[in-house]
Amino acid sequence: MWQRLLIAAGLLALTGLMLLIVHRYQRWRAGVAIRREHETGECETDGATDVRPRVLYFRSDTCTTCEAQSRLFEQLDPPMRQIIERIDVDREPARASAYNVLTLPTIMVIDAEGEVRHVNYGVVSPAKLRSQVAEAQRV
């Protein structure tokens, strides 16, 4: 009985460690992609958005969960909606690959210096997104 509990606890710990490693790897890959986009001038930022955080929203027209997320974005105030960059993974697969996007929707909150502060997998509530953007603004 104890052996099974120890094995189960070990497997849970190993799974948690693997998820942490994947999450950190994705943040690192996203940071590399952000720096590359800035160096090559491929990013879609203008002078006004360079001094504030931005949100990358990876989506697809065939993703039903993405439709729900888009409806939740409508609950945000206009200035917050303006910092959301929608990236269709079907039209920009190389960009999604560069950011190591594995699931849809994926929402990344990036601070003004270009550091990835939060990566959200799946639907994110407007309140959580507001909180994450506010935290990225304080950095």
MARKE-260943 format. One line per 10 residues: for each residue x, y negated, z of N, C-alpha, C. Coordinates in steps of 0.001 Angstrom, whole numbers, plus 524288, in hexadecimal, padded with zeros to 5 digits. Layout:
<recs>
X,Y,Z,X,Y,Z,X,Y,Z  ... $
</recs>
This chain:
<recs>
80333,804A9,80000,80000,80000,80000,80363,7FB10,80000  80744,7FACE,80379,80AA8,7F63E,803C9,80DF3,7F5A3,7FED8  80F71,7FA12,7FCAD,81293,7F9E0,7F7EE,80F81,7F757,7F379  80A84,7F8B0,7F317,80743,7F65D,7EF02,80694,7F084,7EFDB  805EE,7EEF3,7F4AF,80572,7E95E,7F5DC,80A76,7E675,7F48A  80EE9,7E8C6,7F5D7,813E8,7E64A,7F495,814B9,7E5F4,7EEAE  81343,7EA0F,7EBE5,813C0,7E9F5,7E631,81033,7E5C4,7E3E5  80B56,7E582,7E5CB,807A6,7E18F,7E3E3,809A9,7DC14,7E514  80BAE,7DB42,7E9CA,80DC6,7D620,7EB42,81279,7D4C5,7E7D9  815C5,7D889,7E6CA,81A4B,7D7A5,7E374,818B7,7D646,7DDE4 $
814CC,7D8F9,7DBD7,812E9,7D7CC,7D696,81074,7D25E,7D64B  80D92,7D0E1,7DA53,80B4E,7CBA6,7DA74,80F91,7C778,7DA9E  81386,7C868,7DDD2,817CF,7C4AA,7DE2B,81ABB,7C448,7D8F8  81B98,7C8B4,7D673,81E3E,7C8BF,7D16D,81AFD,7C5E8,7CD45  815E2,7C6BE,7CD4F,81271,7C40E,7C9A3,81294,7BE2F,7CA88  81262,7BC88,7CF70,812B0,7B6F7,7D0AA,817D3,7B49C,7CEE3  81C09,7B76C,7CFA7,8212F,7B58F,7CDF7,82165,7B511,7C808  81F4D,7B8DC,7C547,81F43,7B8A8,7BF8C,81C04,7B40B,7BD9A  81789,7B310,7BFFF,81452,7AE97,7BE7A,81733,7A976,7BF69  819F4,7A91A,7C3B8,81D09,7A467,7C4DA,82150,7A39E,7C0CC $
823E6,7A7D7,7BF51,8280D,7A77D,7BB66,825D2,7A5C8,7B626  8216A,7A801,7B48F,81EF6,7A68C,7AF96,81D53,7A0CB,7AFB2  81B22,79F16,7B414,81969,799AA,7B491,81E18,795EE,7B42F  82242,79723,7B6E4,826ED,793C0,7B6B5,8295F,793BE,7B14A  82964,7984B,7AECC,82B80,79899,7A983,82844,79541,7A5D2  8231C,7955E,7A657,81FCD,79234,7A2F0,820C8,78C64,7A3DF  82152,78AC9,7A8C8,82276,7854A,7A9E2,827B0,783AE,7A782  82B91,7872B,7A7D4,830AB,78603,7A596,83047,7857D,79FAC  82D92,78931,79D14,82CF4,78901,79766,82A02,78419,795BE  8260C,782A8,798B8,82313,77DF0,79776,82695,77925,797ED $
829D2,778F7,79BE9,82D75,77494,79C84,83135,77420,797F0  83325,7788E,79614,83698,77897,79186,833AA,7768F,78CBC  82ECD,7784F,78C07,82BAA,7769B,78785,82A92,770BF,787C9  82975,76EC4,78C6A,82868,76928,78D0F,82D34,765FA,78B8F  831C1,7678C,78D8D,83691,764B5,78C4E,837B2,764EE,7866E  836D6,7696A,78402,837C1,769F1,77E62,8340C,76668,77B4F  82F10,76638,77CE7,82B54,762D5,77A2D,82CD8,75D13,77A9D  82EB6,75B84,77F35,83058,7560B,77FE4,83538,754CE,77CAD  838DA,7587B,77C80,83DA4,75797,77984,83C9D,75738,773AD  838FE,75A5F,771C4,837E2,75A72,76C26,83393,756AD,76AA1 $
83104,7543F,76E84,82CCC,75091,76D64,827B7,75332,76BD3  8270F,7582B,76D24,82265,75B10,76BA7,81DDC,75A65,76F75  81EE1,75843,77415,81AAF,757CF,777EB,816EA,7537E,7764F  8120F,7540B,777FD,80DF3,75060,7766D,80D0E,74C3A,77A93  8113D,74A15,77CA4,8109C,745FE,7808D,811F8,740CA,77E29  80F6F,73CB9,7802F,810C8,7376D,77E82,81315,734A2,78335  8143C,72FC7,782A9,816AA,72CDE,786E5,81370,72CCB,78BD6  80E39,72CC9,78B64,80AE5,72C81,79004,80ADC,7318E,7930A  80B1E,735FC,7905F,80AB1,73AF9,79329,80FF7,73CE3,7951B  81442,73A8E,79374,81957,73C4A,79546,81A3D,73AF6,79AFB $
8176B,73741,79D31,8184E,7359B,7A28E,81471,73812,7A656  8115B,73BC2,7A488,80DAD,73E62,7A7FA,80D8C,74431,7A6A9  80B72,74737,7AA34,80B2A,74CDD,7A923,807BC,74DF9,7A465  80863,75297,7A25A,804FE,7545C,79E27,80370,759FF,79F2C  7FF5D,75BA4,79C8D,7FD46,760DE,79D34,7FD45,76385,797E4  7FFB8,76815,79799,7FF8F,76B32,792D5,7FB77,76F6A,79392  7F7BC,76F97,79002,7F361,77340,79050,7F3AD,776EB,78BA2  7F5A3,77BA1,78C7D,7F619,77F88,7885E,7F0F4,78272,787F0  7EEBA,78275,7832F,7E982,78488,78250,7E915,78701,77CF2  7E483,78930,77BE7,7E35B,78B6E,776D0,7DD84,78AF8,775CD $
7DC06,78AA3,770DE,7D675,78A57,76F87,7D3A0,78F6E,770BC  7D66F,793C0,770F0,7D406,798CE,771FC,7D3D7,79A2E,777CA  7D5C3,796D1,77B17,7D601,797C3,780BD,7D115,79592,7835A  7CDC6,798FD,78566,7C8F2,79727,787E3,7CA0D,79465,78D11  7CE12,7960E,78FD2,7CF7F,79372,794B0,7D176,78DF0,793A0  7D3E8,78D38,78F26,7D5CD,78800,78DAA,7D13C,7843F,78CDC  7CCE0,7863E,78ADF,7C83C,782F4,78A38,7C654,780FE,78F88  7C655,78473,79361,7C4BB,782E6,798A9,7C879,77ED0,79ADA  7CD90,77F86,799E9,7D167,77BBD,79BD0,7D09A,77671,79933  7CF80,7766E,7942D,7CE98,7717E,79167,7C9E9,76E96,793A4 $
7C5D2,77177,7951A,7C143,76EF6,79785,7C2AF,76CA3,79CD5  7C615,76F42,79FB5,7C7C0,76D29,7A4C5,7CB02,76835,7A41C  7CE00,767E2,79FE6,7D10D,76323,79EDF,7CD8B,75E6A,79E3B  7C8C9,75F37,79C61,7C526,75ADE,79BA4,7C39E,7585C,7A0DA  7C471,75B08,7A532,7C342,758DD,7AA5D,7C791,75532,7AC4C  7CBE7,75513,7A98B,7D03E,751A6,7AB0F,7CF49,74C22,7A90E  7D18D,7484D,7ABB1,7D104,742E7,7A9E9,7D43F,74224,7A4E6  7D2E0,73E37,7A1B6,7D58D,73D6C,79CAB,7DB86,73CFF,79CFE  7DDCD,73A2D,7A0C0,7E38C,739F7,7A0DF,7E604,73F60,7A1AB  7E368,742A2,7A4C3,7E576,747E8,7A5AB,7E4F3,74B32,7A0B1 $
7E0AD,74AA0,79DE4,7DFEE,74D9A,79907,7E3EA,74BFF,794E2  7E5BB,74720,79515,7E977,7453E,79128,7EED7,747BC,791AA  7F037,749AF,79639,7F565,74C08,796E2,7F560,751E2,795A1  7F0E2,753FF,79427,7F082,75992,792DB,7F1BB,75A47,78D11  7F5BC,75D56,78C00,7F726,75E9B,7869E,7F544,76424,78577  7F196,76494,781EE,7EF6B,769AA,7807B,7F2DB,76C2C,77C5A  7F497,770ED,77D72,7F802,773BE,779D8,7F541,778CE,77854  7F3C0,7792D,77362,7F127,77DD7,77166,7F555,781DF,77011  7F55C,78639,772D7,7F976,78A23,77211,7F906,78CE0,76CD1  7F460,78CC4,76A63,7F3CE,78F18,76532,7F662,78BB5,7610D $
7F64C,78694,761C9,7F8A7,782F4,75E09,7FE6A,781DB,75F32  7FFF0,78277,76422,80557,7816F,765B5,80793,7860E,768C6  807EC,78AAA,7665D,809D4,78F3C,7693C,80F7F,78EBE,76B07  812B5,78C12,76807,8182F,78B6E,76994,8189A,78824,76E87  8155B,78430,76EE9,81570,780DC,77395,81392,783E5,77859  80F6F,786FF,777A7,80D8A,78A33,77BFC,811B8,78E1C,77DAE  81485,7903B,779ED,818BB,793E3,77B21,81D3B,79125,77DF2  81E7D,78C66,77C3F,822B5,78972,77EC7,8217E,78863,78481  81C77,78791,785B6,81ACE,7869C,78B1B,819A1,78BAF,78E07  81A5A,7901E,78B57,8197B,79541,78DA5,813E2,795E5,78F9E $
81025,79416,78C95,80AA0,7948E,78E05,808F0,79A30,78D34  80719,79CA7,79164,8059B,7A225,79133,7FFBF,7A2FE,7918E  7FCDE,79F28,7936D,7F742,79FB3,79422,7F49B,79A81,792FC  7EF9E,79AC9,791A7,7ECA0,7960B,79084,7E7EF,795AF,79420  7E691,7910A,795B8,7E98E,78C3D,7951C,7EE2C,78C09,798E1  7F23E,78966,79744,7F6AB,78829,79AA4,7F710,7823D,79AD0  7F763,78026,79F7F,7F796,77A7E,7A03F,7FC7E,77930,7A361  7FFC8,775EC,7A11D,804A6,7745A,7A3B2,8046A,76E92,7A503  805C3,76D4C,7A9D7,80615,767E0,7AB94,80BD8,7666F,7ABB0  80D29,76258,7A8C8,81296,760B6,7A82B,8132A,75B2F,7AA3A $
81718,75A4C,7AD81,817CE,75513,7AFB3,81A5D,75176,7ABB4  81B19,74C90,7AD31,81D13,74895,7A995,822AA,749B7,7A7CA  825A4,74CA9,7AAE2,82AFC,74DF9,7A95D,82B3F,752C1,7A5D8  826CA,7553C,7A4D6,826AF,759CD,7A174,82756,75EF6,7A43C  826D5,75EF9,7A964,82737,763D1,7AC65,821D5,7663F,7AD02  8218B,76B56,7AC45,81C9D,76E22,7ACF6,81B97,76E99,7B2D5  81749,76C48,7B497,815E9,76C65,7BA21,8120C,770C4,7BB6F  80E87,771E2,7B7D0,80A99,775E9,7B8C4,8096F,778C8,7B3B6  8089B,77DE4,7B42A,806C6,78116,7AFD7,801E8,783E2,7B1BD  7FD93,78319,7AF04,7F89A,78580,7B06E,7F702,78950,7AC31 $
7F5A1,78E02,7ADD1,7F3CC,79207,7AA3A,7EDEE,7928F,7AB00  7EAF5,79210,7A6CD,7E54F,79272,7A748,7E2EE,78D18,7A84E  7DDF9,78D2A,7A9C4,7DB00,78857,7AA88,7DCCE,78586,7AF78  7DD6E,7805E,7AF02,7DF0B,77D0F,7B364,7DAB2,77923,7B478  7D954,77898,7B95B,7D53B,774DD,7BABE,7D73E,76F46,7BA08  7D3B4,76BA7,7B8F1,7D554,7662B,7B874,7D7FC,76423,7BD68  7D60B,765C3,7C1F4,7D85C,763F0,7C6E2,7DE08,765CD,7C766  7DF06,76AAA,7C61B,7E458,76CBC,7C678,7E7F1,769F8,7C299  7E60D,76910,7BDE0,7E940,76665,7B9F2,7EA6A,760C6,7BB94  7E686,75E0D,7BDB5,7E76F,758B3,7BFAF,7EBAD,758BC,7C3E0 $
7EB53,75C76,7C774,7EF20,75CE7,7CBB0,7F4A2,75DED,7C98C  7F509,76169,7C5C0,7FA25,762A4,7C384,7FC78,75E02,7C09E  7F936,75B30,7BDB9,7FB26,75698,7BAEC,7FCC8,75256,7BECA  7F9B8,75198,7C2E4,7FB1A,74DB3,7C6E2,8004B,74F21,7C971  8012D,7541B,7CA70,80619,755D4,7CCBC,80A9F,754DC,7C8F1  809C2,755DF,7C3E4,80DCF,754ED,7C000,80F07,74F1D,7BF73  80B35,74BB5,7C077,80C18,74610,7C02A,80F7A,74432,7C4B5  80F15,746CC,7C92B,81202,7452A,7CDD5,817C2,7468E,7CD63  81916,74A3F,7CA0D,81E77,74C06,7C9A9,821D5,74804,7C6FD $
</recs>
